Amino acid sequence: MIVNLTEKQRFVITDLKDQEQLCMDKYEKGAQMAKDPVLKDLFSAIRQEEQQHYDSLDKLLHGECVAVDTKDKAGQNYEPKATYTGSFMQADKENDKYLCTDAITTEKYVSSAYDFNLFQFADPNIRRLLNDMETEEQNHAEMIYKYKTVNQMI
């Protein structure tokens, strides 16, 4: 579907794209800094989803609105296993707790940015795309929160 964006809408999409770039960078660094392989894998998987968001926004800036599946339940379905049990370095757990807390804070901010900007667009397909990305950001936070909970980092 071809779309024409106003200057204001282009600014909004560019800003959201910048937020997605920041998310990708943070998850890449988080995966490198995480001590737990499970958290490394989670951060790497979320980074890939952030890349998809970035690519979708880039396409939107070039006039193409991609179709989305709005029934995403990744956060709801995520069931991590506890890895910080038995013998482990407390400093490693504290490091990973910090990374998780930082990531959740970022997801809250990005999700709210999508929510705030959603109705800058009259086109229901663009609103559906942005709403889907907002939901996926919330799913990311939920998955990380579940990881923190199962590992007694709350």
Backbone torsions as a table, in degrees:
resi	resn	phi	psi	omega
1	MET	NA	128.4	179.7
2	ILE	-87.7	133.6	178.9
3	VAL	-128.3	150.3	174.5
4	ASN	-115.1	125.6	-177.9
5	LEU	-105.2	144.8	172.4
6	THR	-75.3	169.5	177.8
7	GLU	-61.0	-41.6	179.0
8	LYS	-63.2	-42.7	179.0
9	GLN	-65.1	-38.0	176.7
10	ARG	-62.9	-39.7	177.4
11	PHE	-62.3	-45.3	179.5
12	VAL	-60.2	-47.5	-179.0
13	ILE	-64.9	-39.8	177.7
14	THR	-62.7	-42.0	177.9
15	ASP	-63.3	-44.2	178.2
16	LEU	-63.4	-38.2	177.5
17	LYS	-62.9	-40.6	175.9
18	ASP	-61.6	-39.6	177.8
19	GLN	-63.9	-39.9	178.7
20	GLU	-66.1	-37.4	177.0
21	GLN	-62.3	-43.1	177.7
22	LEU	-60.7	-42.9	177.8
23	CYS	-60.6	-45.7	179.0
24	MET	-58.8	-45.9	-179.8
25	ASP	-62.0	-44.5	-179.1
26	LYS	-64.6	-42.0	-179.6
27	TYR	-69.8	-33.9	176.4
28	GLU	-64.7	-46.5	178.0
29	LYS	-66.7	-39.0	178.3
30	GLY	-61.3	-42.1	178.5
31	ALA	-63.8	-36.3	178.1
32	GLN	-70.8	-34.6	-174.9
33	MET	-88.8	-21.3	-177.8
34	ALA	-63.7	142.8	179.1
35	LYS	-90.1	-35.0	-177.5
36	ASP	-83.8	125.3	178.2
37	PRO	-58.7	-31.3	178.2
38	VAL	-64.9	-42.9	178.5
39	LEU	-68.7	-38.9	175.7
40	LYS	-55.8	-46.5	-179.8
41	ASP	-64.9	-41.6	179.0
42	LEU	-62.1	-47.8	179.3
43	PHE	-62.1	-38.9	179.0
44	SER	-65.6	-40.5	179.1
45	ALA	-65.9	-43.1	179.3
46	ILE	-66.1	-37.3	177.8
47	ARG	-57.9	-39.7	178.4
48	GLN	-63.9	-39.1	177.8
49	GLU	-67.5	-36.9	176.5
50	GLU	-64.8	-35.2	175.8
51	GLN	-62.7	-40.2	177.5
52	GLN	-63.5	-40.5	176.4
53	HIS	-61.1	-47.7	179.7
54	TYR	-56.6	-47.3	-178.9
55	ASP	-63.7	-39.7	178.7
56	SER	-65.0	-40.8	177.8
57	LEU	-66.9	-38.2	176.8
58	ASP	-62.2	-42.9	177.3
59	LYS	-62.1	-40.0	179.2
60	LEU	-61.8	-40.7	176.9
61	LEU	-63.2	-24.8	179.0
62	HIS	-98.0	14.9	171.9
63	GLY	93.1	6.9	-178.3
64	GLU	-117.8	125.3	176.6
65	CYS	-104.0	117.2	-177.6
66	VAL	-80.4	149.0	176.2
67	ALA	-77.1	149.4	-177.6
68	VAL	-132.0	157.1	172.3
69	ASP	-96.2	110.8	-174.3
70	THR	-89.3	13.0	-178.7
71	LYS	-108.0	33.3	-177.6
72	ASP	-68.8	125.8	178.8
73	LYS	-128.0	30.7	-176.5
74	ALA	-57.8	-41.9	179.4
75	GLY	-65.7	-43.8	179.9
76	GLN	-64.1	-37.6	-175.2
77	ASN	-86.6	-10.6	-176.9
78	TYR	-72.8	126.0	-180.0
79	GLU	-133.2	84.0	-178.4
80	PRO	-71.9	153.3	173.9
81	LYS	-95.4	145.4	177.9
82	ALA	-67.9	129.7	177.4
83	THR	-111.9	-23.0	178.5
84	TYR	-91.9	70.2	175.4
85	THR	-128.4	157.9	178.5
86	GLY	69.2	-135.0	-175.8
87	SER	-91.1	123.5	176.7
88	PHE	-158.5	164.5	177.5
89	MET	-82.3	120.8	179.6
90	GLN	-58.8	-35.3	179.0
91	ALA	-63.1	-35.5	177.2
92	ASP	-64.9	-43.6	179.5
93	LYS	-63.6	-43.2	178.6
94	GLU	-63.3	-39.5	176.5
95	ASN	-59.9	-48.5	-178.0
96	ASP	-68.5	-34.9	176.2
97	LYS	-61.5	-44.8	178.6
98	TYR	-60.0	-46.5	179.7
99	LEU	-59.6	-41.5	179.6
100	CYS	-65.4	-45.3	-179.7
101	THR	-62.0	-42.6	177.5
102	ASP	-62.5	-42.7	-179.2
103	ALA	-65.5	-41.5	178.7
104	ILE	-62.8	-41.8	178.3
105	THR	-61.0	-42.1	177.6
106	THR	-63.5	-44.3	-179.6
107	GLU	-62.2	-39.5	177.5
108	LYS	-60.0	-45.4	-178.5
109	TYR	-63.7	-48.1	-176.8
110	VAL	-66.1	-40.1	176.9
111	SER	-59.4	-43.4	179.8
112	SER	-67.4	-31.6	177.2
113	ALA	-64.5	-41.6	175.9
114	TYR	-63.7	-45.1	-179.0
115	ASP	-59.9	-44.5	-178.4
116	PHE	-64.5	-38.2	-173.0
117	ASN	-93.5	-6.9	-174.9
118	LEU	-52.5	-44.2	-174.1
119	PHE	-92.4	20.4	168.4
120	GLN	-78.9	-6.3	-173.1
121	PHE	-122.4	127.4	177.4
122	ALA	-80.1	-27.9	-176.7
123	ASP	-68.0	118.9	-178.0
124	PRO	-64.1	-27.2	178.7
125	ASN	-69.3	-38.7	177.3
126	ILE	-69.0	-42.9	177.7
127	ARG	-60.7	-40.1	178.6
128	ARG	-62.6	-43.3	178.2
129	LEU	-60.6	-49.6	-178.4
130	LEU	-66.2	-38.0	177.4
131	ASN	-64.8	-38.4	177.6
132	ASP	-64.1	-41.4	178.3
133	MET	-65.3	-39.8	176.9
134	GLU	-59.3	-45.4	178.9
135	THR	-61.2	-42.3	179.8
136	GLU	-66.3	-35.6	175.5
137	GLU	-63.1	-41.5	177.5
138	GLN	-64.7	-37.8	176.3
139	ASN	-61.9	-40.2	178.6
140	HIS	-59.5	-47.2	179.9
141	ALA	-62.2	-40.7	179.4
142	GLU	-63.8	-41.4	179.2
143	MET	-63.5	-43.9	179.9
144	ILE	-67.0	-39.7	177.3
145	TYR	-61.5	-41.9	177.4
146	LYS	-62.9	-40.1	176.8
147	TYR	-60.0	-47.2	-179.9
148	LYS	-61.7	-42.0	-177.6
149	THR	-63.5	-49.5	-176.9
150	VAL	-65.6	-25.5	178.7
151	ASN	-97.9	14.8	176.3
152	GLN	52.2	52.7	178.5
153	MET	-109.4	8.2	-177.5
154	ILE	-90.2	NA	NA
